[in-house]
């Protein structure tokens, strides 16, 4: 039970240090991770679809994210009231905004033939020729939720010793994006003391992120996306 892996990436970041109340960090990673086996959070000896005696598993890692963008920032709003009223100062001044934006490519997945007790296989191609278009392109919509990739091109392998001819992690799942945001109000009590009231929005735009589709050809949900990977919008006060 051994495997090899390789990771290559271009990483770039822009930092704005605190000045005039603004600071942020913007990062971008363009990467490619390949291996024979990616491990799991359950067991390092979990079964890999295919012929366990003659494995050809060199492919994209299960956790490969080709593109990933992260932006985080804090902005102290300028003082809107500069008069002599203490009440107006407490209400109009001392506001802060914070945000974190994450956008990333989807995860690869294998189109499996079966996941039975005695054999875990990949699929065969019905016409014998592979085309990237079989994995589908375009944004997620209602139609793609029911058929994320072209299931008509794949079939469960038949015949003794046939573990499937398609490769490992040949398709990629839907991309994900999320924005968390908060508004903070600082209310001065004394020179060295503040009362802080926070309003925090997790998944601010209530964006729906999906998991990879069901990729086992013997499943009745083959090719369908049946779950989300993140929750709906949550607002909390502190």
N, C-alpha and C positions, 0 to 999 in steps of 0.2 A: 504494500500500500504506500506508494510514493508518487509524486508528481512534480513537475517543474512549472514555473510561472515567470512571466515577464511583464513589466509595466513601463510604459513610456508616456511622457506628458509634456505639454507646454503649459506653464502656469504664469499668469500675469495678475498683478494687483495694482490698484491706485489707492493711495491713502491721503486723506485730507485731515491734517491735524487741526485740533480745536483752534478756531479763530472766528471772531464775531458770532460766537454761539454755535458754529457748525463744525461737525466732524463726521467722517464716514470712511468706510473701507469697501471697495468694490473689487471682487476677485473673479477670475475666469480660468477654468481648467479645461483643456482639450487633451484627452487621454485615450489610451487603449491598453487594456489588460487582457492577457491571454494566459491560459494554463491548461493542464490536463484534468484538473479537478479543483474545485473551489472550496471544498469543505462545507459543512452545514452547522447550524447552531444546535443540532440534535445529536449527531454522531459522525465521527470522521470515517466511519465504515459504511455509510449509507450507500445504497445501490445506485450505480450510474446506468442509464439506459444504454443497451448495446451488448456486444459480445465481450464478456468479462475476460475471456482468454486472449483475444486479439483486439485490444482497444485502440481506437483511433479518436481520442478525445481532445486533441489539441484544438482549441477554439477560444472564442471570447469567454472571459470569466463570467460567472453568474452575476457578479456585482459590477460589471463594466458599465460605466456612465461616460459616453463619448463626450458630452458637453455638460458643463455645470457652471452656473453663474450664481454668485451670492453677493448681495448688497446689504450692508447694515449701516445705519446712520443715526445721529442724534442732533437735534436742532433746538437751541434755546431761543424762543421767539423774542424779538426786541421788546423793550418796555413800551407799552402803549399809552401809559399814563405817567406823566412827570409832574403832576400838580402836588398840592399839599394835603389832599384828603387821604388819610390812612386807610379808610374803607375802600376807596377807589383803587388805591395801589394794590391792596390785597386781592381785589377782584380782577383787575385788568392786567396785572403784571405777574411774572413768575410762571409762565406757561412753557412746556417743553413737549416736543414730539419725537418719537423713536420708531424706527421701522426696520424690518428684516425681510428681504425678498430672496427667494430661492427658485431657480429654474434649472431643470436637469433632464437629460435624455432618459428614455425608458430602459428597462433591464432586458437582456437577452433571455430567450427561452428555447427549449428543445421541443420539437413536435414528437411526442412519444406514441408508440404503437399500442403498448399495453403496460400496465403496472401490476401485474398479477403476482401470485406467491412464488411461482416457479420461474418466471421469466419477465424481465423488464426490457422492453424493446423500443426502438425508434420506428418511425414510419417508413414505408416505401413510397416512391412517387408513382402515380398512376400511369403517367406517360413516359417515365424514365428519364426525363430531362429537368434539371433544376433551373428555376428562374426566380430572382429576387422579388418579382412582382407577386409571387405566391404569398408573401408575407404581408402584403397590403401596404398602402401608403395613404397619406392624408390625415386630416384631423379626426378626432373621435366625434361620431354623431350617433343618432339612434340606430341607424342601419349597421354601423360598425360594431356596436355593442353586441349585436346578435351574430355577427360574422366578422370578427376582427381580421382574420386572414382567410385565404382561399382554401377552405377545407376540402373542396372537391378534388384538389390535386394530391391529397395524401390518403393513404390507406394502411391499415394494420398489416404487418408482414405475415405471410403464410408460408408453410413448409418448415420441416425440421431443420434447425440450425440457422434459420433466417432471423437475424436480430434487427433488421431494418437497414436501409442504405442511406438515409438522410443523415446530415451531420449534426453535431451537438451545437446548441445555441445559435441556430441559423436565423431565427427571427428575433425581432426586438419589440418589446411592449410599449405602451403609451407613455409619453413624457409627463412630467409632473411640474407644477408651479404652485407656489404658496406665498402669501404676504401676511406677516404679522405686524401689527401697528399698535401704538399706545400714545395716549395723551396724558400728560402729567401736570398737575397744578401744585405749585409750591406756595404755601401760605406762611409768611414769617410770623413767628410767635415772639421770639426775642432775637437778639443779634446773632446768637449761635444756635438757634433752634428754629426748625421749620415743621409745619404740618404738611404731609404729602398725600394727595389724593390722585389715584391712578385709574384710568379707564383703558383696559387692554382688549384688543381684538385679535383673536387667533383665527387664521384663514379669513382675513378681512373681507375679501370679495366673494366669499362662499364658493370658491372654486372647487369643482369636483375632480379629484384625481383617482384614476382607476388602477387596479392591479393588472398583472398579465392575464391574458385569456386562459381558459381551460384548454390545455394542449395535449390531452390524452385522447387518441382517436376513438377509443371504445366508450368514452363518456357521452351521455346524452346531451351534455352542454358543450360538446367539442366546438372550439372556435369562439365561444361566447365569453364576454366579460361579465362576471357575476358579482364582483365585489369592488368596493372602493378602498383606496390605500390611506386616505386621510378622512377625518371627520368634517362635519359641517361647521359653520361659523360659531365661535364661542366668544361671548363678551363677559368680562368679569371686572368688578370694581374692587379696589383695595385702598 
